[in-house]
Amino acid sequence: MPDRPRYMISVAAELVGMHPQTLRLYENKGLVRPGRTPGGTRLYSDGDVERLQLIHRLTTELGLNLAGVEHVLRLQDELSRARVRMERLERELRAEIASVHRSYRREVVLYRSAQPPASRR
């Protein structure tokens, strides 16, 4: 389950090769939203770690600043939501098509043409 919080900040920071303070900064900027324990300890999920790895690649390999990273992440989130919506609509459409097929199978009556009249000579 990629959204299940499991890593404390020190572990998450080590997994992505960043300082814990950097993760706090990214949270303050809204780039990542770790879960919290009842005592307030941040817990990062596998999805959070993947997102942090993407942020790291965007800043180090592509040289984006945090405003650019924020824009990329927003577009990626919108794309993910659109993909989920499209998959849901596709499932609904397939179910509707199957329903229509079932309904016309019940209503179809085979047509048998009458035998042509015998020719008279």
Backbone as JSON Lines, residues from 0, in Angstrom:
{"i":0,"aa":"M","n":[0.85,-1.17,0.0],"ca":[0.0,0.0,0.0],"c":[0.9,1.24,0.0]}
{"i":1,"aa":"P","n":[0.93,1.96,-1.12],"ca":[1.86,3.09,-1.24],"c":[1.51,4.28,-0.36]}
{"i":2,"aa":"D","n":[0.28,4.35,0.15],"ca":[-0.12,5.51,0.95],"c":[-0.08,5.24,2.45]}
{"i":3,"aa":"R","n":[0.33,4.06,2.85],"ca":[0.38,3.74,4.28],"c":[1.62,4.37,4.91]}
{"i":4,"aa":"P","n":[1.43,5.3,5.86],"ca":[2.58,5.94,6.51],"c":[3.41,4.91,7.27]}
{"i":5,"aa":"R","n":[4.73,4.93,7.06],"ca":[5.56,3.94,7.72],"c":[6.95,4.42,8.12]}
{"i":6,"aa":"Y","n":[7.48,5.47,7.49],"ca":[8.86,5.89,7.75],"c":[8.91,7.2,8.53]}
{"i":7,"aa":"M","n":[9.67,7.19,9.62],"ca":[9.91,8.44,10.34],"c":[10.79,9.32,9.46]}
{"i":8,"aa":"I","n":[10.85,10.61,9.77],"ca":[11.53,11.57,8.92],"c":[13.0,11.22,8.7]}
{"i":9,"aa":"S","n":[13.66,10.72,9.71],"ca":[15.09,10.4,9.55],"c":[15.28,9.27,8.55]}
{"i":10,"aa":"V","n":[14.41,8.28,8.58],"ca":[14.5,7.15,7.65],"c":[14.16,7.61,6.24]}
{"i":11,"aa":"A","n":[13.07,8.38,6.1],"ca":[12.67,8.88,4.79],"c":[13.78,9.75,4.18]}
{"i":12,"aa":"A","n":[14.39,10.6,5.01],"ca":[15.46,11.47,4.53],"c":[16.65,10.63,4.04]}
{"i":13,"aa":"E","n":[16.96,9.59,4.77],"ca":[18.07,8.72,4.36],"c":[17.73,7.98,3.07]}
{"i":14,"aa":"L","n":[16.49,7.54,2.93],"ca":[16.08,6.81,1.72],"c":[16.22,7.67,0.47]}
{"i":15,"aa":"V","n":[15.95,8.96,0.59],"ca":[16.01,9.84,-0.59],"c":[17.3,10.64,-0.68]}
{"i":16,"aa":"G","n":[18.17,10.5,0.3],"ca":[19.45,11.21,0.27],"c":[19.33,12.69,0.52]}
{"i":17,"aa":"M","n":[18.43,13.06,1.43],"ca":[18.24,14.47,1.77],"c":[18.36,14.64,3.28]}
{"i":18,"aa":"H","n":[18.49,15.88,3.69],"ca":[18.52,16.21,5.12],"c":[17.08,16.29,5.62]}
{"i":19,"aa":"P","n":[16.81,15.85,6.85],"ca":[15.45,15.95,7.39],"c":[14.87,17.36,7.32]}
{"i":20,"aa":"Q","n":[15.73,18.37,7.48],"ca":[15.24,19.75,7.41],"c":[14.71,20.06,6.01]}
{"i":21,"aa":"T","n":[15.29,19.46,4.99],"ca":[14.8,19.65,3.62],"c":[13.4,19.08,3.48]}
{"i":22,"aa":"L","n":[13.17,17.92,4.08],"ca":[11.83,17.32,4.04],"c":[10.82,18.21,4.76]}
{"i":23,"aa":"R","n":[11.22,18.81,5.86],"ca":[10.34,19.75,6.57],"c":[10.01,20.96,5.69]}
{"i":24,"aa":"L","n":[11.03,21.46,4.98],"ca":[10.83,22.59,4.08],"c":[9.83,22.21,2.97]}
{"i":25,"aa":"Y","n":[10.0,21.03,2.4],"ca":[9.1,20.59,1.34],"c":[7.67,20.43,1.86]}
{"i":26,"aa":"E","n":[7.55,19.99,3.1],"ca":[6.21,19.9,3.69],"c":[5.62,21.3,3.87]}
{"i":27,"aa":"N","n":[6.42,22.25,4.37],"ca":[5.94,23.62,4.55],"c":[5.51,24.25,3.23]}
{"i":28,"aa":"K","n":[6.18,23.88,2.13],"ca":[5.84,24.4,0.8],"c":[4.64,23.65,0.19]}
{"i":29,"aa":"G","n":[4.2,22.58,0.87],"ca":[3.07,21.81,0.36],"c":[3.43,20.81,-0.72]}
{"i":30,"aa":"L","n":[4.71,20.53,-0.89],"ca":[5.14,19.6,-1.93],"c":[4.94,18.15,-1.52]}
{"i":31,"aa":"V","n":[4.91,17.9,-0.23],"ca":[4.69,16.56,0.29],"c":[3.85,16.69,1.56]}
{"i":32,"aa":"R","n":[3.0,15.71,1.79],"ca":[2.12,15.77,2.97],"c":[2.21,14.45,3.75]}
{"i":33,"aa":"P","n":[3.21,14.33,4.6],"ca":[3.34,13.08,5.36],"c":[2.21,12.95,6.38]}
{"i":34,"aa":"G","n":[1.94,11.71,6.74],"ca":[0.97,11.47,7.8],"c":[1.58,11.86,9.14]}
{"i":35,"aa":"R","n":[0.75,11.82,10.16],"ca":[1.23,12.15,11.51],"c":[0.7,11.11,12.49]}
{"i":36,"aa":"T","n":[1.51,10.79,13.48],"ca":[1.05,9.96,14.57],"c":[0.22,10.84,15.5]}
{"i":37,"aa":"P","n":[-0.51,10.24,16.43],"ca":[-1.26,11.07,17.4],"c":[-0.34,12.03,18.17]}
{"i":38,"aa":"G","n":[0.93,11.67,18.33],"ca":[1.88,12.54,19.02],"c":[2.52,13.58,18.12]}
{"i":39,"aa":"G","n":[2.19,13.57,16.81],"ca":[2.69,14.59,15.9],"c":[3.92,14.19,15.1]}
{"i":40,"aa":"T","n":[4.42,12.98,15.27],"ca":[5.59,12.53,14.52],"c":[5.21,12.34,13.05]}
{"i":41,"aa":"R","n":[6.04,12.88,12.17],"ca":[5.8,12.7,10.74],"c":[6.07,11.25,10.35]}
{"i":42,"aa":"L","n":[5.18,10.71,9.53],"ca":[5.38,9.37,8.97],"c":[5.19,9.45,7.46]}
{"i":43,"aa":"Y","n":[6.21,9.05,6.74],"ca":[6.19,9.11,5.28],"c":[5.83,7.75,4.71]}
{"i":44,"aa":"S","n":[4.99,7.77,3.69],"ca":[4.59,6.53,3.01],"c":[5.55,6.26,1.86]}
{"i":45,"aa":"D","n":[5.4,5.09,1.24],"ca":[6.19,4.78,0.04],"c":[5.89,5.8,-1.06]}
{"i":46,"aa":"G","n":[4.63,6.21,-1.17],"ca":[4.27,7.23,-2.15],"c":[4.95,8.56,-1.87]}
{"i":47,"aa":"D","n":[5.04,8.92,-0.58],"ca":[5.76,10.15,-0.21],"c":[7.23,10.05,-0.59]}
{"i":48,"aa":"V","n":[7.82,8.88,-0.34],"ca":[9.24,8.69,-0.66],"c":[9.45,8.79,-2.17]}
{"i":49,"aa":"E","n":[8.55,8.2,-2.96],"ca":[8.66,8.32,-4.42],"c":[8.56,9.78,-4.85]}
{"i":50,"aa":"R","n":[7.64,10.5,-4.23],"ca":[7.47,11.92,-4.56],"c":[8.73,12.71,-4.2]}
{"i":51,"aa":"L","n":[9.32,12.42,-3.05],"ca":[10.56,13.08,-2.64],"c":[11.7,12.75,-3.61]}
{"i":52,"aa":"Q","n":[11.74,11.51,-4.1],"ca":[12.76,11.14,-5.08],"c":[12.57,11.92,-6.37]}
{"i":53,"aa":"L","n":[11.32,12.1,-6.78],"ca":[11.03,12.9,-7.97],"c":[11.47,14.35,-7.75]}
{"i":54,"aa":"I","n":[11.15,14.9,-6.6],"ca":[11.56,16.28,-6.29],"c":[13.08,16.39,-6.36]}
{"i":55,"aa":"H","n":[13.75,15.41,-5.8],"ca":[15.22,15.41,-5.81],"c":[15.75,15.4,-7.25]}
{"i":56,"aa":"R","n":[15.17,14.54,-8.1],"ca":[15.6,14.49,-9.51],"c":[15.32,15.81,-10.22]}
{"i":57,"aa":"L","n":[14.14,16.38,-9.96],"ca":[13.79,17.63,-10.63],"c":[14.73,18.77,-10.24]}
{"i":58,"aa":"T","n":[15.13,18.8,-8.98],"ca":[15.99,19.9,-8.53],"c":[17.46,19.66,-8.88]}
{"i":59,"aa":"T","n":[17.93,18.43,-8.77],"ca":[19.36,18.18,-9.0],"c":[19.68,17.92,-10.47]}
{"i":60,"aa":"E","n":[18.89,17.07,-11.13],"ca":[19.2,16.69,-12.51],"c":[18.7,17.73,-13.52]}
{"i":61,"aa":"L","n":[17.52,18.3,-13.27],"ca":[16.95,19.25,-14.22],"c":[17.16,20.7,-13.8]}
{"i":62,"aa":"G","n":[17.58,20.91,-12.56],"ca":[17.87,22.26,-12.1],"c":[16.65,23.12,-11.85]}
{"i":63,"aa":"L","n":[15.49,22.49,-11.63],"ca":[14.28,23.28,-11.36],"c":[14.34,23.88,-9.97]}
{"i":64,"aa":"N","n":[13.78,25.08,-9.84],"ca":[13.63,25.66,-8.5],"c":[12.33,25.11,-7.91]}
{"i":65,"aa":"L","n":[12.03,25.45,-6.68],"ca":[10.86,24.87,-6.02],"c":[9.55,25.3,-6.66]}
{"i":66,"aa":"A","n":[9.51,26.5,-7.25],"ca":[8.31,26.93,-7.96],"c":[8.08,26.03,-9.18]}
{"i":67,"aa":"G","n":[9.15,25.69,-9.89],"ca":[9.04,24.79,-11.03],"c":[8.63,23.4,-10.6]}
{"i":68,"aa":"V","n":[9.21,22.94,-9.49],"ca":[8.86,21.63,-8.95],"c":[7.38,21.61,-8.57]}
{"i":69,"aa":"E","n":[6.93,22.66,-7.93],"ca":[5.52,22.74,-7.53],"c":[4.61,22.64,-8.77]}
{"i":70,"aa":"H","n":[4.98,23.33,-9.82],"ca":[4.19,23.29,-11.06],"c":[4.17,21.88,-11.66]}
{"i":71,"aa":"V","n":[5.33,21.23,-11.73],"ca":[5.41,19.87,-12.26],"c":[4.57,18.92,-11.41]}
{"i":72,"aa":"L","n":[4.67,19.02,-10.1],"ca":[3.92,18.13,-9.22],"c":[2.42,18.36,-9.35]}
{"i":73,"aa":"R","n":[2.01,19.62,-9.49],"ca":[0.59,19.92,-9.67],"c":[0.08,19.31,-10.96]}
{"i":74,"aa":"L","n":[0.85,19.44,-12.03],"ca":[0.45,18.84,-13.31],"c":[0.4,17.31,-13.21]}
{"i":75,"aa":"Q","n":[1.36,16.74,-12.52],"ca":[1.38,15.29,-12.34],"c":[0.17,14.83,-11.53]}
{"i":76,"aa":"D","n":[-0.18,15.57,-10.49],"ca":[-1.35,15.23,-9.67],"c":[-2.63,15.33,-10.5]}
{"i":77,"aa":"E","n":[-2.74,16.38,-11.33],"ca":[-3.91,16.54,-12.19],"c":[-4.0,15.39,-13.19]}
{"i":78,"aa":"L","n":[-2.87,14.99,-13.74],"ca":[-2.84,13.87,-14.67],"c":[-3.28,12.58,-13.98]}
{"i":79,"aa":"S","n":[-2.82,12.36,-12.77],"ca":[-3.2,11.16,-12.02],"c":[-4.7,11.15,-11.75]}
{"i":80,"aa":"R","n":[-5.24,12.3,-11.34],"ca":[-6.69,12.38,-11.1],"c":[-7.47,12.14,-12.38]}
{"i":81,"aa":"A","n":[-7.0,12.71,-13.49],"ca":[-7.67,12.51,-14.78],"c":[-7.6,11.05,-15.2]}
{"i":82,"aa":"R","n":[-6.48,10.4,-14.96],"ca":[-6.33,8.98,-15.3],"c":[-7.31,8.13,-14.49]}
{"i":83,"aa":"V","n":[-7.42,8.41,-13.21],"ca":[-8.35,7.67,-12.35],"c":[-9.79,7.88,-12.83]}
{"i":84,"aa":"R","n":[-10.12,9.13,-13.15],"ca":[-11.47,9.45,-13.63],"c":[-11.75,8.74,-14.95]}
{"i":85,"aa":"M","n":[-10.77,8.74,-15.85],"ca":[-10.94,8.1,-17.14],"c":[-11.14,6.59,-16.98]}
{"i":86,"aa":"E","n":[-10.38,5.97,-16.08],"ca":[-10.54,4.54,-15.83],"c":[-11.92,4.23,-15.27]}
{"i":87,"aa":"R","n":[-12.4,5.1,-14.37],"ca":[-13.74,4.91,-13.81],"c":[-14.8,5.03,-14.89]}
{"i":88,"aa":"L","n":[-14.68,6.07,-15.73],"ca":[-15.64,6.26,-16.81],"c":[-15.6,5.1,-17.81]}
{"i":89,"aa":"E","n":[-14.42,4.59,-18.06],"ca":[-14.29,3.45,-18.97],"c":[-14.99,2.22,-18.4]}
{"i":90,"aa":"R","n":[-14.82,1.98,-17.1],"ca":[-15.53,0.85,-16.46],"c":[-17.04,1.04,-16.55]}
{"i":91,"aa":"E","n":[-17.5,2.27,-16.27],"ca":[-18.94,2.54,-16.35],"c":[-19.46,2.35,-17.77]}
{"i":92,"aa":"L","n":[-18.7,2.79,-18.75],"ca":[-19.1,2.65,-20.15],"c":[-19.16,1.18,-20.54]}
{"i":93,"aa":"R","n":[-18.17,0.41,-20.13],"ca":[-18.19,-1.04,-20.44],"c":[-19.4,-1.71,-19.8]}
{"i":94,"aa":"A","n":[-19.72,-1.32,-18.58],"ca":[-20.9,-1.9,-17.91],"c":[-22.17,-1.5,-18.65]}
{"i":95,"aa":"E","n":[-22.26,-0.26,-19.09],"ca":[-23.43,0.2,-19.83],"c":[-23.56,-0.53,-21.17]}
{"i":96,"aa":"I","n":[-22.45,-0.71,-21.86],"ca":[-22.47,-1.45,-23.13],"c":[-22.93,-2.88,-22.89]}
{"i":97,"aa":"A","n":[-22.41,-3.52,-21.86],"ca":[-22.82,-4.89,-21.55],"c":[-24.31,-4.94,-21.24]}
{"i":98,"aa":"S","n":[-24.81,-3.95,-20.53],"ca":[-26.24,-3.9,-20.2],"c":[-27.08,-3.77,-21.47]}
{"i":99,"aa":"V","n":[-26.66,-2.92,-22.38],"ca":[-27.38,-2.75,-23.64],"c":[-27.36,-4.05,-24.43]}
{"i":100,"aa":"H","n":[-26.21,-4.69,-24.48],"ca":[-26.12,-5.96,-25.21],"c":[-27.05,-7.0,-24.61]}
{"i":101,"aa":"R","n":[-27.11,-7.08,-23.29],"ca":[-28.02,-8.05,-22.65],"c":[-29.47,-7.72,-22.99]}
{"i":102,"aa":"S","n":[-29.81,-6.43,-23.01],"ca":[-31.21,-6.06,-23.27],"c":[-31.62,-6.37,-24.69]}
{"i":103,"aa":"Y","n":[-30.77,-6.12,-25.66],"ca":[-31.22,-6.4,-27.02],"c":[-31.17,-7.88,-27.34]}
{"i":104,"aa":"R","n":[-30.38,-8.66,-26.64],"ca":[-30.4,-10.11,-26.85],"c":[-31.73,-10.7,-26.41]}
{"i":105,"aa":"R","n":[-32.33,-10.09,-25.39],"ca":[-33.64,-10.57,-24.91],"c":[-34.74,-10.18,-25.89]}
{"i":106,"aa":"E","n":[-34.56,-9.07,-26.58],"ca":[-35.62,-8.53,-27.43],"c":[-35.52,-8.95,-28.89]}
{"i":107,"aa":"V","n":[-34.41,-9.51,-29.29],"ca":[-34.23,-9.87,-30.68],"c":[-35.01,-11.14,-30.99]}
{"i":108,"aa":"V","n":[-35.75,-11.08,-32.07],"ca":[-36.5,-12.25,-32.55],"c":[-35.93,-12.58,-33.91]}
{"i":109,"aa":"L","n":[-35.6,-13.82,-34.09],"ca":[-35.05,-14.21,-35.37],"c":[-36.11,-14.09,-36.46]}
{"i":110,"aa":"Y","n":[-35.73,-13.54,-37.56],"ca":[-36.64,-13.38,-38.69],"c":[-36.38,-14.52,-39.66]}
{"i":111,"aa":"R","n":[-37.44,-15.18,-39.98],"ca":[-37.33,-16.26,-40.97],"c":[-38.21,-15.86,-42.15]}
{"i":112,"aa":"S","n":[-37.59,-15.78,-43.27],"ca":[-38.36,-15.37,-44.44],"c":[-39.28,-16.51,-44.86]}
{"i":113,"aa":"A","n":[-40.42,-16.11,-45.37],"ca":[-41.37,-17.11,-45.85],"c":[-40.8,-17.74,-47.1]}
{"i":114,"aa":"Q","n":[-41.19,-18.97,-47.31],"ca":[-40.73,-19.63,-48.52],"c":[-41.33,-18.93,-49.73]}
{"i":115,"aa":"P","n":[-40.55,-18.69,-50.74],"ca":[-41.11,-18.06,-51.92],"c":[-42.2,-18.94,-52.52]}
{"i":116,"aa":"P","n":[-43.25,-18.31,-53.02],"ca":[-44.32,-19.12,-53.6],"c":[-43.8,-19.94,-54.76]}
{"i":117,"aa":"A","n":[-44.39,-21.11,-54.87],"ca":[-43.97,-21.99,-55.98],"c":[-44.32,-21.31,-57.28]}
{"i":118,"aa":"S","n":[-43.47,-21.41,-58.23],"ca":[-43.75,-20.76,-59.5],"c":[-44.76,-21.56,-60.3]}
{"i":119,"aa":"R","n":[-45.63,-20.87,-61.01],"ca":[-46.63,-21.54,-61.82],"c":[-46.2,-21.49,-63.28]}
{"i":120,"aa":"R","n":[-46.4,-22.55,-63.92],"ca":[-46.07,-22.59,-65.33],"c":[-47.23,-22.96,-66.14]}
